[in-house]
Amino acid sequence: MLAAVVDLLRERGLPSVTIEAVLTRSGVSRATLYRHWPTRRALLIDGLNRLMPPPMDVPDRGTAQERLRVFVDGLAHQLSAHPWASVLPTLLDEARRDPEFATFMPGFLDARRATLRAVLEDASGRGELRDGIDSDVAIAQISGPLLYRRLVSDEPLDQYFRDQLVAGFLATYRRP
């Protein structure tokens, strides 16, 4: 059943994942589906959790610049090549429309922010970045341009752009 949900998500996004579509695609009975997932929302969340990549793993060694490049390159790759990226626009739309579904988003985002937050805190602790950086703002400054290019402008997330993103961030926050 979850394979059917993932396939539907990848093909046409969240709106295509209806109970009827999952039943048709999976060949299971309605009773079986509802035994495991009492609502469409619960089914969607489990399908999304299966589709989404795990939070990125950034090495705990290296300079702030090296570690930020690993993070930025990894996020750019996920946004460009991973199947979940095509679902992201409909996921964001659904979270705005459905307050109960929106409860999925904080946990999803927090798990992904934790990696970058750890990189920033470690770099600050080692004296590479200024003290008192607002990590939520810093995370938005790093991730936001990648998401904008992927979701809005459809410009490439090429190496030059990624390098400039890291260089600009470090020019602002590097300890003098």
Solvent accessible surface area in square Angstrom, and as a share of the most:
residue,aa,sasa,rsa
1,M,51,0.23
2,L,33,0.16
3,A,58,0.45
4,A,6,0.05
5,V,0,0.00
6,V,17,0.10
7,D,57,0.30
8,L,2,0.01
9,L,1,0.01
10,R,123,0.45
11,E,95,0.43
12,R,147,0.54
13,G,6,0.05
14,L,0,0.00
15,P,89,0.56
16,S,18,0.12
17,V,0,0.00
18,T,59,0.34
19,I,22,0.11
20,E,98,0.44
21,A,26,0.20
22,V,0,0.00
23,L,21,0.10
24,T,115,0.67
25,R,99,0.36
26,S,37,0.24
27,G,67,0.65
28,V,47,0.27
29,S,60,0.39
30,R,110,0.40
31,A,66,0.51
32,T,35,0.20
33,L,0,0.00
34,Y,87,0.33
35,R,171,0.62
36,H,106,0.47
37,W,26,0.09
38,P,97,0.61
39,T,62,0.36
40,R,72,0.26
41,R,66,0.24
42,A,32,0.25
43,L,0,0.00
44,L,1,0.00
45,I,40,0.20
46,D,56,0.29
47,G,0,0.00
48,L,0,0.00
49,N,89,0.46
50,R,143,0.52
51,L,13,0.06
52,M,14,0.06
53,P,9,0.05
54,P,105,0.66
55,P,56,0.35
56,M,34,0.15
57,D,136,0.70
58,V,16,0.09
59,P,72,0.45
60,D,110,0.57
61,R,196,0.72
62,G,27,0.26
63,T,65,0.38
64,A,3,0.02
65,Q,56,0.25
66,E,95,0.43
67,R,13,0.05
68,L,1,0.00
69,R,85,0.31
70,V,64,0.37
71,F,9,0.04
72,V,1,0.01
73,D,47,0.24
74,G,20,0.20
75,L,20,0.10
76,A,3,0.02
77,H,118,0.53
78,Q,25,0.11
79,L,0,0.00
80,S,77,0.49
81,A,64,0.50
82,H,54,0.24
83,P,42,0.27
84,W,12,0.04
85,A,2,0.01
86,S,62,0.40
87,V,0,0.00
88,L,7,0.03
89,P,62,0.39
90,T,38,0.22
91,L,0,0.00
92,L,49,0.24
93,D,54,0.28
94,E,28,0.13
95,A,16,0.12
96,R,182,0.66
97,R,177,0.65
98,D,27,0.14
99,P,109,0.68
100,E,108,0.49
101,F,1,0.00
102,A,32,0.25
103,T,101,0.59
104,F,20,0.08
105,M,15,0.07
106,P,72,0.45
107,G,49,0.47
108,F,15,0.06
109,L,60,0.30
110,D,74,0.38
111,A,42,0.32
112,R,55,0.20
113,R,87,0.32
114,A,53,0.41
115,T,22,0.13
116,L,0,0.00
117,R,65,0.24
118,A,54,0.42
119,V,2,0.01
120,L,6,0.03
121,E,104,0.47
122,D,53,0.27
123,A,0,0.00
124,S,28,0.18
125,G,71,0.68
126,R,113,0.41
127,G,29,0.28
128,E,47,0.21
129,L,1,0.00
130,R,99,0.36
131,D,102,0.53
132,G,81,0.78
133,I,32,0.16
134,D,81,0.42
135,S,25,0.16
136,D,85,0.44
137,V,73,0.42
138,A,0,0.00
139,I,11,0.06
140,A,61,0.47
141,Q,80,0.36
142,I,3,0.01
143,S,16,0.11
144,G,29,0.28
145,P,43,0.27
146,L,0,0.00
147,L,60,0.30
148,Y,118,0.45
149,R,46,0.17
150,R,66,0.24
151,L,57,0.28
152,V,101,0.58
153,S,40,0.26
154,D,119,0.61
155,E,74,0.33
156,P,88,0.55
157,L,17,0.09
158,D,63,0.33
159,Q,82,0.37
160,Y,156,0.59
161,F,35,0.14
162,R,39,0.14
163,D,37,0.19
164,Q,92,0.41
165,L,24,0.12
166,V,3,0.02
167,A,46,0.35
168,G,39,0.37
169,F,12,0.05
170,L,4,0.02
171,A,89,0.69
172,T,68,0.40
173,Y,22,0.08
174,R,116,0.43
175,R,93,0.34
176,P,159,1.00
